[in-house]
Amino acid sequence: MLSGAGIGLLSGLLIAYFDLAAFVITLGVMAIGRSLAYIFSGQTSISDIPPQLNDLVYTTVLGVQTNVWTLLLLYALAWGYLTFTKGGRTIYAVGSNREAARTAGLDVLFYSVLPYVVSGALSAVAATLMSSQILSIDPLAGTGLELDAIAAVVIGGASLYGGRGTIIGTLIGVFIMVMIRNGLNLLGVSPFWQGSAIGAIIIAAVLAERLLSPRTRR
């Protein structure tokens, strides 16, 4: 988690302090991370993982697996922070209009970097849960999931232009993406065509957001 948070901190500082394009920096850091994963793993999967790590995922509480409880807990914490705290509202303000937030006396730099730090730490949590589920660490693991993440938040109502979106909407977007993936697998659709479907969903969602947003209509 500390490694993930550190990578997020690097991305956040490059974006917020030097006012660089967020998509470009995150894609660049992702490319560096994947390269380092190949180097540190020796281009091979790591499979000598203690079976007890399975307990992180397959232990049940009230009949529900712990990874599901982890997901719901993280969403609940994020919803509470973004909805009821000054920091959460500041993040929305910075995303909506950075200069207006700075004029209002808000700590723009800190709250611009914080989401990247949290995102990096939670990416490390996701990697740990994935590794505990399959008892293997592969340098190719997670490849392509960035598109699913983008599609989920856009479908959930978040704006790629900043300042709008909800945690509940994102959770619904995640469920929709999971159902689409499972549906395509059940229909026997080739994984190559599944990528086309996800890409089309992202384009359609961004186009709809662009056309329906009151801000862009003005």
C-alpha positions, -999 to +999 in steps of 0.1 A: +000+000+000+029+024+008+044+016-026+011+023-044+006+055-024+041+066-033+034+061-070+002+080-067+020+108-049+045+110-078+017+112-103-003+137-083+026+160-078+035+160-115-001+167-124-010+193-098+023+211-092+034+213-128-001+215-143+005+185-166-023+166-184-036+139-160-043+113-187-008+116-201+009+114-167-011+084-155-006+065-187+031+073-186+034+061-149+014+030-158+039+022-186+068+026-161+050+004-135+044-024-160+080-023-172+093-025-136+069-054-130+085-073-158+120-065-145+114-074-109+095-106-117+121-118-142+093-120-168+077-149-151+048-155-128+054-159-091+035-189-078+052-199-045+026-180-025+014-193+009-021-209+006-031-190+037-033-158+016-066-173+002-082-164+035-081-127+025-107-135-001-125-167+007-132-163+044-169-156+048-186-133+073-224-137+075-222-158+044-205-131+023-168-133+013-144-109+029-134-093-005-170-082-010-171-068+025-138-050+018-154-035-014-185-023+004-165-009+033-142+011+010-172+025-009-189+034+023-159+053+036-154+071+003-191+080+002-190+094+037-158+114+030-169+129-003-204+137+010-200+149+046-165+164+049-149+196+039-121+177+022-146+158+000-164+190-010-130+206-017-121+178-041-153+184-060-146+222-061-111+217-074-123+193-100-150+217-111-130+249-112-094+249-100-089+287-102-122+294-084-112+270-056-078+287-053-095+321-051-118+308-024-087+300-003-089+262-006-058+241-004-058+233-041-024+215-043-031+191-014-066+181-025-054+178-061-027+153-050-048+134-024-070+115-048-040+101-067-024+089-034-056+072-023-060+057-058-025+043-058-029+028-023-062+012-033-047-002-065-022-020-043-051-034-022-067-046-054-035-063-066-032-080-032-067-093-033-063-105-069-030-123-060-047-139-029-076-151-051-055-169-077-024-175-055-002-162-083+014-129-092+018-123-130+034-092-145+006-092-171-022-092-144-045-063-146-036-054-182-067-039-198-085-033-165-078+004-168-104+006-196-130-012-173-122+013-146-127+043-169-159+028-183-173+021-148-169+056-135-182+072-167-212+050-168-217+058-132-221+095-140-186+109-133-175+136-157-141+133-173-140+171-172-141+171-134-163+183-107-192+158-111-198+122-100-209+101-071-195+070-053-230+053-056-230+059-093-196+045-097-206+014-077-235+009-101-212+014-130-189-013-116-219-037-114-229-029-149-194-036-162-192-069-144-226-079-158-215-069-193-183-089-190-201-120-176-228-117-203-203-116-231-185-146-216-217-166-213-226-157-249-192-170-260-180-137-274-143-136-282-121-117-258-109-097-287-144-085-295-150-078-258-124-051-260-143-035-288-175-036-268-159-020-238-143+007-260-176+015-276-193+018-242-166+043-231-171+064-262-209+063-260-208+072-223-184+102-228-204+114-258-237+112-238-220+131-209-207+157-234-241+162-250-263+161-218-241+181-194-256+216-188-221+230-185-210+218-220-244+229-235-238+264-224 
